[in-house]
């Protein structure tokens, strides 16, 4: 009887460990929202972009690039980590974006060591 109980406890511990490990393996910083939002047309030009992720990111190993419709980088951008919310990157632009289409390319390193990247588009009218 004790052997069966010990076996059940061991199997339960193994299953719990496997579940915990699989959840950690899936823990990557994914983009949850952006301002301007993906695939939108904004009527006012902005001097700041904000990207929010599912978990905190390492600013030193993360970055954002904004390119125009001709794939030329927007000049004068500076990316920083939000001082209060470490899952948020803020991109300050030297000047407002002109009317046109833009692509935002981002890459982040989450605090748990996983790298992710992606891109999205928006337009200024």
C-alpha positions in Angstrom: 0.0 0.0 0.0 2.8 2.4 0.9 4.6 1.6 -2.4 1.5 2.6 -4.4 1.1 5.8 -2.4 4.8 6.6 -2.9 4.5 5.9 -6.6 1.4 8.2 -6.9 3.2 11.0 -5.0 6.2 10.6 -7.3 4.1 10.7 -10.4 2.2 13.7 -9.1 5.5 15.6 -8.5 6.8 14.7 -11.9 3.6 15.9 -13.6 3.6 19.1 -11.6 7.3 19.8 -12.5 6.7 19.1 -16.1 3.8 21.5 -16.2 5.8 24.2 -14.4 8.7 23.8 -16.8 6.5 23.9 -19.9 4.9 27.2 -18.7 8.4 28.7 -18.2 9.4 27.5 -21.6 6.5 29.4 -23.1 7.3 32.6 -21.2 8.5 35.1 -23.9 7.9 38.8 -24.1 5.2 39.2 -26.7 3.9 42.5 -27.9 0.5 43.1 -26.3 -0.2 46.7 -27.4 1.3 49.6 -29.1 0.6 53.3 -29.5 0.0 54.0 -32.4 -1.7 50.7 -32.7 -0.9 48.2 -35.4 -2.7 48.6 -38.8 -4.2 51.9 -37.9 -4.4 55.3 -39.5 -3.6 58.2 -37.1 -4.7 61.7 -37.9 -2.2 63.5 -35.7 1.5 62.9 -36.0 3.2 61.7 -32.9 6.6 62.2 -31.4 6.4 59.1 -29.1 5.7 55.4 -29.8 4.9 53.0 -26.9 5.2 49.2 -27.1 3.9 47.1 -24.2 5.0 43.5 -23.7 3.7 40.5 -21.7 6.7 40.6 -19.4 9.6 42.9 -18.4 12.4 43.4 -20.9 16.1 44.2 -20.7 16.5 47.7 -22.2 20.2 47.2 -23.0 19.4 44.2 -25.3 16.1 45.5 -26.8 15.4 48.0 -29.5 12.9 49.5 -31.9 13.5 50.8 -35.4 11.0 52.8 -37.4 11.2 52.8 -41.2 9.2 54.7 -43.8 7.5 53.3 -46.9 10.9 53.3 -48.7 12.4 51.2 -45.8 14.5 54.2 -44.7 15.0 54.5 -41.0 13.3 57.5 -39.3 16.1 59.8 -38.1 16.5 60.8 -34.5 14.7 58.0 -32.6 15.7 57.0 -29.1 14.4 54.0 -27.3 14.1 53.8 -23.5 12.5 51.6 -20.9 9.5 53.1 -19.0 10.8 53.9 -15.5 7.7 52.5 -13.8 6.6 49.7 -16.1 9.6 47.6 -17.2 7.5 45.8 -19.8 7.1 49.0 -21.8 9.5 50.5 -24.3 9.1 54.1 -25.3 10.5 55.5 -28.5 11.1 59.3 -28.6 11.3 60.9 -32.0 13.3 64.0 -32.7 10.4 65.4 -34.7 6.8 64.4 -35.5 6.3 61.8 -38.2 5.3 63.2 -41.6 2.2 61.8 -43.4 2.9 58.4 -44.8 3.2 54.7 -44.0 5.6 53.3 -41.3 6.8 50.0 -40.2 7.9 49.4 -36.6 10.5 46.6 -36.2 11.2 45.6 -32.6 13.3 43.0 -30.8 13.5 42.4 -27.0 15.2 40.3 -24.5 12.9 39.4 -21.7 14.2 39.3 -18.1 14.0 35.5 -18.2 16.5 35.5 -21.1 14.2 34.8 -24.1 14.5 36.8 -27.3 11.5 37.7 -29.4 11.1 40.1 -32.4 8.3 41.3 -34.6 7.0 44.2 -36.6 3.8 46.1 -37.4 2.6 48.9 -39.6 0.7 52.1 -39.1 0.0 55.2 -41.2 0.0 58.9 -40.4 -2.7 60.8 -42.4 
